[in-house]
Amino acid sequence: MTQLLDIGIDIGGTFTDVVCRRMGEPMLTTKIMSTRKDPSAAVMNAVRYMVENWNISPSDVGHFLHGTTIATNAVLERKGARLGLLTTAGFKDVLEIGRQLRQTLYGIILDPETPGFLARGKYRKEIAERISAQGEVVTPLDEGAVRQAARELVADGCQAIAVCYLFSFQNPAHEQRTREIIAEEFPDVLISISSEVDPAFREYERTVVTAFDAYMKPVIDRYMAQIEDGLDKAGIASPLQVMQSRGGLSVSAVARKRPVRLFMSGPAAGAIGGTIVGGMTGAKDVITVDIGGTSCDIALVSDGKPVIRPEGRIDGFTIRVPMVDVNAIGSGGGSIAWIDAGGGLRVGPESAGSDPGPAAYGKGGEDPTVTDASLVLGYLNPNYFAAGTVSLDVEKSKAAILEKIAGPLKMGLEEAALGIHRVVNAQMVEGIRLVSIRQGLDPRLFSLVALGGAGPVHATALAEELKIQRVVIPRRPGVLAAAGLLAAPIEHEVAAAFPRKLGEVSLSELKDALADLDRRCGELMSHENVDPASVRITYAADMCYQGQSYYLEVPLDFEAGDVLDALYQGFLVAHDRVYGYAYQAPANLVNLRTIHSARGSDSLGEGAYHPEPGRALKGSRTIRVAAAPQGVEAKIYERTRMPVGMTFSGPAIVEQADTTTVVEPGWSGEVAADGNLVLTATGASH
């Protein structure tokens, strides 16, 4: 029987990464240009490329896996649905009021830090109803008011409606009935209810995440439908599976119903790939840096597992959705360099993307980018960029930097290019500090795993600044996020409020509550075509001290002798790790959570590493780095010809189809048995 193909496609701002694997055979990879106006077109372009160039048969595709930025971009570009919001009478402005906490405490000009744009005043309607904190009906639902509000919202052009009633997480009956009424009146309107999206206490946070879910639903629904239609026409019968924020895959039919869980879809896959590569080289504590054309995604992996946080920030707004702890900043190869009003050199967050792209692309881009600076500094081979599919014009890069940066700042061309790199590297270093030092972790104790098309270009410079001793460059760093999709588990998570004092909870009560969550999670897994016997189930509880406002997630282990005492001890350990102290005091349970997962792998399935015949050293060229701004001669190596065990010293450039690795002076490299490249600091500064 023929082994079926696994295909992973990850869409970035500039390139779409494609991997194709048949177990036992070499992994096939490529990068194609993303299609900014219609991201789904890039997926279908990738399918056509694979059929035409790799001679694959669509009928042999067993798994079609996808990482996407469509959810994040819908928010960043404000391209979601026109949204209506139904709330309990007296609470329609919760979305606008938010919390008193501010990120820019000393800002002179204060911008709103609540997502009021999701549903402006006229699109927020109050409904007479009330559920008590104990889940009892205080005021019956005014069904007539629901019908009238829905009619007014649809008449005003609303395509989706979010429903968030007070204490619905204790009793969802009113929200469920509201959904039924709206569906009766307007079957085509998409609806999100808070008791399903985020059944937990804190009214503002629950309203925000429910509103975002509904805001993105039409966008995600349309996007998924386009891809599914394209796959069907291409003859691919395999269901589309999408990476979720938490790092697990979901079939698109379920993802459409829970679109708010698709934030950071691609970066989550990159963190999984980086975790596996780190483990292959013996590193369980790693920091992954995924640098593409538009952004830099930074994740921390502790003890072989990506750190999961209970909420994330998208465009400055806190959204209560469990996700891989990725710090995304607007710094990448396509980030545009510019001069601010004070005469300072800045880089990003605006990106040239894939169209028109950096000046070097010759597609009309006139602004200098980080890629243009890399070309001028000698890091990139203009004839071997993206496996030669993109030819770079050095003269256009020079002209853009001279006109927009070097001339106005009265400095030389190479000095300006090096300045661009130093600025963007400083931004990335600060992003790494946010996921490490800010959480009480010393980055010097971690290995840096560089991925993405531009990650290896900046890796040793970032490690040098942070005094990190070890850098790992995967075999295929440019497409590692797409490869991470192939190793990711199918996973679903369901949580619910469980406000109890820990000392007053019985084990049977806890099991009954989790049994209901298991039932709901099992319904989601039933869409995934997996053997129920292969599903792994884990539990967690959100806990805090009595009187404390914020909570921590603590693993819940029913194999422990005294389950409740083990839970409390786990809370003390977590509190000490996060806050630096813990003391014996009564604790509360806040929420319960069940996670069902299946499949997944601790291997990318790349196969054994076999270098190509030929001499690895293929020349030299002058490069400029911070330690040698006047230039230094660097040896040039072909990555695919480097044998296992080969060692070399910087300065050096290692070229391959999907990226270029810059090895600065003071670093040495070795090709590991699995083909990964391990760089070690040897300079005096370390």
C-alpha positions in Angstrom: 0.0 0.0 0.0 1.3 3.4 -1.0 2.2 5.7 2.0 0.0 8.8 1.9 1.5 12.3 1.6 1.5 14.9 4.4 1.5 18.5 3.1 2.1 21.5 5.3 1.6 25.1 4.0 2.4 28.2 6.1 1.5 31.6 4.8 3.8 34.5 5.7 3.7 38.2 4.8 6.3 37.7 2.0 6.6 34.0 1.3 4.4 31.0 1.6 6.3 28.0 2.8 5.5 24.5 1.5 6.6 21.1 2.7 5.6 17.7 1.4 6.5 14.4 3.1 6.0 10.8 2.4 7.3 8.7 5.3 10.6 7.0 4.4 11.4 9.5 1.6 13.2 12.8 1.6 11.1 15.8 2.5 10.4 18.2 -0.4 10.3 21.9 0.3 9.8 25.2 -1.5 8.9 28.8 -1.0 6.5 30.8 -3.2 5.4 34.4 -3.1 2.5 35.1 -0.9 -0.6 36.8 -2.4 -1.4 39.7 -0.1 -4.8 40.5 -1.7 -6.1 37.0 -1.6 -4.0 34.7 0.8 -6.0 31.6 -0.3 -4.6 32.0 -3.9 -1.1 31.3 -2.5 -2.3 28.0 -1.2 -3.7 27.0 -4.5 -0.5 28.2 -6.3 1.4 25.9 -3.9 -0.8 23.0 -4.8 -0.2 23.6 -8.5 3.5 23.9 -8.0 3.6 20.5 -6.2 1.6 18.7 -8.9 3.6 20.2 -11.7 7.1 20.1 -10.2 7.1 17.2 -7.7 4.8 15.0 -9.8 2.5 14.2 -6.8 -0.9 12.8 -7.3 -3.7 14.7 -5.5 -5.4 11.4 -4.6 -2.3 10.4 -2.5 -2.6 13.4 -0.1 -3.5 12.0 3.3 -3.2 15.2 5.5 -3.4 18.8 4.3 -2.2 21.1 7.1 -2.3 24.8 7.1 -0.9 27.6 9.3 -2.3 31.1 8.5 -2.1 34.7 9.6 -5.6 35.4 8.3 -7.1 35.8 11.8 -4.4 38.1 13.0 -4.5 40.2 9.8 -8.2 40.6 10.0 -7.7 42.5 13.2 -4.5 44.4 12.2 -6.1 45.6 9.0 -9.6 46.0 10.5 -11.2 43.8 7.8 -13.5 41.8 10.0 -17.3 41.8 9.8 -19.6 44.6 10.7 -20.5 43.4 14.1 -23.6 43.7 16.4 -23.3 43.1 20.1 -26.2 42.1 22.4 -25.6 42.6 26.2 -27.6 42.5 29.4 -29.5 45.8 29.9 -27.1 48.3 31.5 -23.9 46.6 30.2 -23.7 47.6 26.5 -20.6 49.9 27.1 -18.5 47.2 28.8 -16.6 46.8 25.5 -15.7 50.5 25.5 -15.0 51.0 29.3 -12.6 48.1 29.7 -10.1 48.1 32.7 -8.2 50.9 34.3 -4.9 49.2 33.6 -2.9 51.0 30.8 0.1 49.9 28.8 1.3 53.5 28.2 1.1 54.8 31.7 3.0 58.1 31.0 1.8 58.8 27.5 0.8 62.4 26.9 -1.6 61.5 24.2 -3.8 58.6 25.3 -5.3 56.3 22.6 -8.1 53.9 23.4 -6.8 50.6 24.8 -10.2 48.8 24.4 -11.4 47.4 21.0 -14.4 49.7 20.7 -14.0 49.5 16.9 -15.4 45.9 17.0 -18.9 47.3 17.7 -19.6 51.0 17.8 -22.3 52.5 19.9 -25.2 52.1 17.4 -24.3 48.5 17.0 -24.5 47.6 20.7 -28.0 46.7 21.9 -29.3 46.1 25.4 -31.6 43.2 26.1 -33.8 42.9 29.2 -32.7 39.6 31.0 -30.7 38.7 34.0 -29.0 35.6 35.4 -27.7 35.7 39.0 -24.2 34.9 40.1 -25.5 31.5 41.2 -27.0 30.8 37.7 -30.6 31.5 38.7 -33.0 33.4 36.4 -33.7 36.8 37.9 -35.3 38.5 34.9 -36.7 36.3 32.0 -35.3 36.9 28.5 -37.3 39.5 26.5 -37.5 37.5 23.3 -39.3 40.4 21.5 -36.4 42.7 22.3 -34.0 40.1 20.8 -35.9 39.9 17.6 -36.2 43.7 17.3 -32.5 44.2 18.1 -31.5 41.6 15.5 -33.7 43.2 12.8 -32.2 46.6 13.5 -28.6 45.3 13.4 -29.1 43.4 10.2 -30.8 46.4 8.6 -27.7 48.4 9.5 -25.5 45.9 7.6 -24.3 43.7 10.4 -23.0 40.4 9.2 -22.3 38.8 12.5 -23.7 39.2 16.1 -21.9 38.5 19.4 -24.0 37.8 22.5 -22.6 38.3 26.0 -25.0 38.3 28.9 -24.2 38.7 32.6 -23.3 35.4 34.3 -24.1 33.3 31.3 -21.2 31.1 32.1 -23.2 29.9 35.1 -26.4 29.4 33.1 -26.2 29.7 29.3 -30.0 29.3 28.7 -30.6 32.9 27.7 -27.7 33.1 25.3 -28.7 29.8 23.7 -32.2 31.0 23.2 -31.0 34.3 21.8 -29.0 32.4 19.2 -32.1 30.3 18.3 -34.2 33.4 17.8 -31.6 35.2 15.6 -31.1 32.0 13.5 -34.8 31.8 12.9 -35.0 35.4 11.7 -31.6 35.5 9.8 -30.1 32.1 9.0 -27.2 33.7 7.2 -26.0 35.8 10.1 -23.1 34.3 12.0 -23.4 34.2 15.8 -21.0 33.8 18.7 -22.2 33.4 22.3 -19.9 34.0 25.2 -21.0 30.8 27.1 -19.4 28.8 24.3 -16.5 31.0 23.3 -15.2 31.8 26.8 -17.4 30.5 29.7 -15.4 32.2 32.5 -15.9 35.1 34.8 -14.7 38.7 34.1 -17.3 40.5 32.0 -15.0 42.7 30.0 -12.6 39.9 29.0 -15.4 37.6 28.1 -17.1 40.3 26.0 -13.8 41.1 24.1 -13.0 37.5 23.2 -16.6 36.8 22.1 -16.7 40.0 20.0 -13.4 39.1 18.3 -14.7 35.6 17.6 -17.8 37.0 15.8 -15.8 39.8 14.1 -13.6 37.2 12.4 -16.2 34.5 11.7 -17.2 35.7 8.2 -13.6 36.3 7.2 -12.5 32.9 8.4 -15.6 31.2 7.0 -15.0 32.7 3.5 -11.3 32.0 3.6 -11.7 28.3 4.6 -14.5 27.9 2.0 -12.2 29.2 -0.8 -9.4 26.8 0.1 -11.7 23.8 0.5 -13.3 24.6 -2.9 -9.8 24.9 -4.4 -8.7 21.6 -2.9 -11.8 19.9 -4.1 -11.3 21.1 -7.6 -7.7 20.0 -7.5 -8.8 16.5 -6.5 -7.5 16.5 -3.0 -10.0 14.7 -0.8 -8.1 15.1 2.5 -9.9 17.4 4.9 -8.2 20.8 5.6 -6.7 21.0 9.0 -5.6 24.3 10.5 -3.1 25.2 13.3 -4.7 26.8 16.4 -3.2 29.3 18.8 -2.4 26.6 21.4 -0.3 24.6 19.0 -2.8 21.9 18.0 -4.5 21.2 14.7 -8.2 21.3 14.1 -10.3 20.3 11.1 -11.6 23.4 9.3 -15.2 22.7 10.1 -14.5 23.1 13.8 -12.0 26.0 13.3 -14.8 27.9 11.5 -16.9 27.7 14.6 -14.1 28.9 16.9 -12.1 31.4 14.8 -10.7 33.3 17.7 -8.5 30.3 18.4 -6.6 30.9 15.2 -4.5 33.8 16.3 -0.8 33.2 16.0 -1.5 30.0 13.9 1.7 30.1 11.9 4.0 31.2 14.7 2.7 28.4 16.9 3.8 25.9 14.2 7.2 27.5 14.1 7.6 27.1 17.9 6.7 23.4 17.6 9.3 22.9 14.8 11.9 24.8 16.9 11.2 22.7 19.9 11.8 19.5 18.0 15.1 20.8 16.4 16.3 21.9 19.8 15.6 18.5 21.2 17.5 16.8 18.4 20.6 18.7 19.5 20.1 18.0 23.1 18.6 21.3 24.1 15.3 21.3 26.1 15.4 25.0 26.9 15.4 27.0 23.8 14.3 30.4 22.4 13.0 30.2 18.9 13.3 33.2 16.7 11.3 33.0 13.5 12.1 35.9 11.2 10.3 36.2 8.0 9.7 39.1 5.6 7.2 40.9 7.7 7.6 40.0 11.3 9.8 38.3 14.0 8.0 35.8 16.1 9.8 34.8 19.4 8.8 31.9 21.6 10.3 30.4 24.7 10.5 26.6 25.1 11.0 25.3 28.7 11.9 21.6 29.4 11.0 20.6 25.9 7.6 22.2 25.7 6.5 25.6 24.3 5.2 27.8 27.0 1.4 28.3 26.8 -0.1 31.4 28.2 -3.8 31.8 29.1 -4.2 35.0 27.0 -2.5 36.8 24.3 -2.1 40.3 22.9 -3.1 41.2 19.3 -2.6 44.7 18.1 -2.3 45.9 21.7 -5.6 44.2 22.9 -5.6 41.4 25.4 -7.6 38.5 24.2 -8.3 35.6 26.6 -7.4 32.7 24.4 -4.8 30.0 25.4 -1.9 30.3 23.0 1.7 29.5 22.5 3.7 32.3 24.2 4.8 34.1 21.0 6.0 37.7 21.1 5.5 39.0 17.6 7.1 42.2 16.5 7.1 44.1 13.2 10.7 43.4 12.3 11.6 41.2 9.3 13.5 41.1 6.0 10.9 43.3 4.4 10.7 45.9 7.2 11.2 49.4 5.8 14.0 51.6 7.1 13.1 55.3 7.6 14.1 58.5 9.4 11.8 59.9 12.0 11.0 63.6 12.7 13.9 63.8 15.1 16.4 62.5 12.6 16.7 59.0 14.1 17.0 55.8 12.1 14.0 53.6 12.5 13.1 50.2 11.0 9.5 48.9 10.7 6.9 48.0 11.6 5.7 48.8 8.0 6.9 46.1 5.6 7.3 46.0 1.9 5.9 42.5 2.0 5.9 40.5 -1.3 4.4 43.3 -3.4 6.2 45.4 -4.2 8.8 43.9 -1.9 12.3 45.3 -1.1 13.9 47.6 -3.6 16.2 44.7 -4.7 13.2 42.7 -6.0 12.9 45.2 -8.9 9.1 45.2 -8.6 8.7 48.9 -8.0 9.7 49.1 -4.4 11.6 52.3 -3.7 12.0 52.1 0.1 15.1 50.5 1.6 14.4 47.4 3.7 16.4 45.0 5.9 16.9 42.7 3.0 18.4 45.5 0.9 20.8 46.2 3.8 21.7 42.5 4.0 22.5 42.5 0.3 24.7 45.6 0.6 26.6 44.2 3.6 27.5 41.1 1.6 25.3 38.6 3.5 23.1 37.5 0.6 24.0 36.1 -2.8 21.9 38.0 -5.3 21.8 34.9 -7.6 20.9 32.4 -4.9 18.0 34.0 -3.0 15.0 31.8 -2.4 16.8 29.0 -4.3 17.3 31.4 -7.2 13.6 32.0 -7.8 14.0 35.6 -6.9 16.9 37.6 -8.5 18.1 40.5 -6.4 19.3 43.8 -7.8 22.2 45.1 -5.8 22.2 48.5 -7.5 18.6 49.1 -6.6 19.3 48.3 -3.0 22.3 50.7 -2.9 20.2 53.4 -4.6 17.4 53.1 -2.1 19.7 53.2 1.0 21.7 56.1 -0.4 18.6 58.2 -1.2 16.5 57.5 1.8 19.0 56.8 4.6 22.7 57.4 3.9 22.2 60.8 2.2 19.9 62.4 4.7 22.1 61.1 7.6 25.3 62.1 5.9 26.9 58.7 6.2 28.4 56.1 3.9 26.4 53.4 2.1 27.8 50.5 4.1 27.6 52.4 7.4 23.9 53.1 6.7 23.3 49.5 5.9 25.0 48.3 9.0 23.0 50.9 11.0 19.8 49.4 9.6 20.9 46.0 10.8 21.9 47.2 14.2 18.6 48.9 14.8 16.5 45.9 13.7 18.7 43.6 15.8 18.2 45.8 18.8 14.4 45.5 18.4 14.6 41.7 18.1 16.9 41.5 21.2 14.3 43.5 23.2 11.6 41.1 22.0 13.7 38.2 23.2 14.2 39.9 26.6 10.4 40.2 26.9 9.9 36.4 26.8 12.9 35.6 28.9 14.3 38.2 31.4 10.9 39.7 31.9 9.7 36.3 33.1 12.7 35.8 35.4 14.6 33.6 33.0 18.2 34.1 32.0 18.6 33.8 28.2 22.2 32.9 28.6 21.0 29.5 29.8 19.0 28.8 26.6 20.0 27.8 23.1 18.8 30.0 20.3 17.0 28.2 17.4 16.8 30.5 14.3 14.2 29.8 11.7 12.3 31.6 9.0 13.9 32.9 5.8 15.8 35.6 7.7 16.3 34.0 11.1 19.8 32.6 10.4 20.9 35.9 8.9 20.5 37.6 12.3 21.1 34.7 14.7 24.7 35.1 15.8 24.3 38.9 16.1 21.3 38.4 18.4 23.1 35.8 20.4 26.2 38.0 20.7 24.1 40.8 22.2 22.4 38.5 24.6 25.5 36.5 25.5 23.8 33.3 24.4 26.5 30.6 23.9 24.8 28.3 21.4 22.8 28.8 18.2 21.0 26.0 16.3 20.2 26.4 12.6 17.8 23.7 11.4 18.3 21.8 8.2 15.5 23.7 6.6 15.0 26.8 8.7 13.2 28.8 6.0 10.3 26.3 6.0 10.4 25.0 9.6 7.1 26.5 10.5 5.4 24.5 7.7 7.4 21.4 8.8 6.2 22.0 12.4 2.6 21.5 11.1 3.5 17.9 10.2 4.5 17.2 13.8 1.7 19.0 15.6 -1.0 17.0 17.4 -4.7 17.3 16.7 -5.9 19.1 19.8 -9.0 20.6 21.3 -9.5 22.4 24.6 -12.6 23.2 26.6 -12.8 25.3 29.7 -15.5 26.4 32.1 -15.9 28.6 35.2 -15.7 26.6 38.4 -15.6 29.2 41.2 -15.1 27.2 44.4 -13.0 27.4 47.5 -10.5 24.6 47.2 -11.0 23.5 50.8 -14.7 23.0 50.2 -14.6 21.0 47.0 -15.0 17.2 46.9 -13.2 15.0 44.5 -16.5 13.7 43.1 -17.7 17.2 42.4 -14.5 17.9 40.5 -14.8 14.7 38.5 -18.5 15.5 37.6 -17.5 19.0 36.3 -14.7 17.6 34.2 -16.8 14.8 32.8 -19.1 17.5 31.3 -16.1 19.2 29.8 -14.8 15.9 28.4 -18.1 15.3 26.8 -18.0 18.7 25.0 -14.4 18.2 24.0 -15.1 14.7 22.8 -17.8 16.2 20.4 -15.1 18.4 18.9 -12.7 15.5 18.5 -15.4 13.5 16.8 -14.9 15.6 13.7 -11.2 14.7 13.5 -11.4 11.1 12.3 -9.2 9.8 15.0 -9.5 6.6 17.1 -11.0 7.6 20.4 -8.7 5.1 22.1 -5.7 7.1 20.9 -6.8 10.4 22.4 -4.8 11.6 25.4 -6.6 13.6 28.0 -5.0 16.1 30.4 -6.6 18.4 32.9 -5.8 21.8 34.4 -7.3 24.2 36.9 -6.9 27.9 37.1 -6.2 28.9 40.7 -5.5 31.9 42.9 -5.2 32.7 46.6 -8.5 33.8 48.2 -8.8 37.5 47.6 -6.3 37.5 44.7 -7.4 39.0 41.4 -5.3 37.0 38.9 -4.9 33.2 38.6 -2.4 30.6 37.4 -3.0 27.4 35.4 -2.0 24.3 37.4 -1.9 20.7 36.0 -4.5 18.5 37.6 -3.3 14.9 38.0 -5.8 12.2 38.9 -2.9 9.7 39.2 -1.6 11.6 42.3 -2.4 10.0 45.7 -4.2 13.0 47.1 -5.5 14.8 44.1 -6.6 18.0 45.8 -3.4 18.3 47.9 -1.3 17.7 44.8 -3.2 20.4 43.0 -2.6 22.8 45.9 1.1 22.0 46.0 1.3 22.5 42.3 -0.2 25.9 42.7 2.4 26.9 45.3 5.2 25.9 42.9 3.6 27.8 40.0 3.1 30.9 42.2 6.7 30.8 43.4 8.0 30.5 39.8 5.9 33.3 38.4 5.8 35.8 41.3 8.9 34.8 43.3 7.1 33.7 46.4 4.4 31.4 47.8 2.9 30.9 51.2 0.5 28.5 52.9 -2.9 30.3 52.6 -6.4 29.2 51.4 -6.8 29.0 47.6 -9.7 29.2 45.2 -10.5 27.3 42.0 -11.5 29.7 39.2 -11.8 27.6 36.0 -11.4 24.0 35.0 -9.9 22.9 31.6 -9.7 19.6 29.7 -7.3 19.1 26.7 -7.8 16.2 24.3 -5.0 15.5 21.9 -4.1 12.8 19.4 -1.3 11.9 17.0 1.5 14.4 17.1 5.2 13.5 16.8 8.6 14.4 18.3 10.1 14.2 14.8 9.8 16.3 11.7 10.2 13.2 9.5 12.9 14.7 7.4 14.8 11.4 7.0 18.5 10.8 7.4 20.9 13.5 6.4 22.9 12.8 3.3 25.1 15.6 2.0 25.4 16.1 -1.7 28.7 15.3 -3.4 31.1 18.1 -4.0 33.2 20.6 -2.1 31.4 22.5 0.6 33.7 25.6 0.4 32.8 27.5 -2.7 34.5 30.9 -2.4 34.7 34.0 -0.2 33.4 37.6 -0.1 33.7 40.6 2.0 31.0 41.1 4.7 30.5 43.9 7.2 29.4 43.2 10.8 29.3 45.1 14.0 32.7 43.7 15.1 34.3 44.5 11.7 32.4 47.5 10.2 35.2 48.1 7.7 34.7 44.6 6.3 36.2 41.2 6.8 36.7 38.3 4.3 34.2 35.5 5.0 34.3 32.0 3.6 31.2 30.8 1.7 29.9 27.3 2.2 27.1 25.3 0.4 25.0 23.9 3.2 23.8 20.8 1.3 27.4 19.7 0.7 28.6 20.0 4.3 29.3 16.5 5.8 28.4 15.4 9.3 31.1 16.4 11.7 32.5 19.2 9.6 33.7 22.1 11.6 34.5 25.7 10.6 35.0 29.1 12.1 33.5 32.5 11.5 33.5 34.8 9.7 31.6 32.6 7.3 28.4 32.5 5.2 26.5 29.3 4.8 24.1 29.3 1.8 21.1 27.1 1.1 17.9 27.2 -0.9 15.7 28.6 1.8 18.0 30.9 3.8 21.5 32.2 4.4 23.4 31.8 7.7 25.7 34.5 8.8 28.4 33.3 11.2 30.1 36.3 12.7 33.7 36.4 14.0 34.0 34.7 17.3 31.8 31.8 16.4 32.5 28.3 15.3 30.2 25.8 13.6 29.7 22.0 13.4 27.3 19.9 11.4 25.5 17.6 13.7 24.6 14.0 12.9 21.0 14.9 12.0 22.2 17.7 9.6 21.4 20.6 12.0 24.1 23.2 12.2 25.3 24.0 15.8 27.1 27.3 16.3 29.1 27.9 19.5 30.5 31.2 20.8 34.3 31.3 21.0 34.9 35.0 21.2 36.4 36.9 24.2 33.1 38.8 24.7 31.5 35.6 25.8 
